[in-house]
Amino acid sequence: MRGKSWNARDGQLALLDAMVFFVIAMLVTNVCFSYLGQSSTSGLDRPSIERCDPGMILGVFLEASLGRSIVIPSSPEVELDGKDQVSDCLLVEIECIEGGGDPLIFASLNQIFLGILLGICPPGMSLLLVSYRAACLTGEPVPIISDPTWTTDERADVRAASATMSSSEQHVHLVVLKLAPATLPELIDI
């Protein structure tokens, strides 16, 4: 019977190989975890307005579908389908309000709008959506959606984006989305 002889030197080389492999694995793991820690937790600790593109958020919002059907109790009654684009539903609301309609009848529609916008925005952001009649930009804006954490228009860290929409009566409306990081007291109130 032939057997191999165990040499102490072979055992030391195997142990050295295992230690080198372990050190390299730990180094790679630490690099991966440090990269993950920088990219994911930095957004959770403090919302950053610099990483937020309001133009992209507004574009996605306006092209999104409503998601569910809703009946607006205006005169005449308006039925919006779940497949309608948000931009079309928003035009219905803006024109009704500018025509003297009660903004309170759109409360359920605005809740749907707010849910869509909060789903698109990064966490910890406060938002405000207003519209202007393009012919008279100096007039008062028509507030559409205001996140409960939005406190004032006088914020220094606000970023905004706008889009123009035209109605069937050839009225042009300017829709403005304002975003700002919510402050700590505002987040506690939610």
Secondary structure by P-SEA (a helix, b strand, c coil): cbbbbbbaaaaaaaaaaaaaaaaaaaaaaaaaaaaaaacccccccccccccccaaaaaaaaaaccccbbbbbccccbbbbcccccaaaaaaaaaaaaaaccccccaaaaaaaaaaaaaaaccccccbbbbbccccccccccccccccccccccccccccbbbbbbbccccbbbbbbbbbbcccaaaaaac
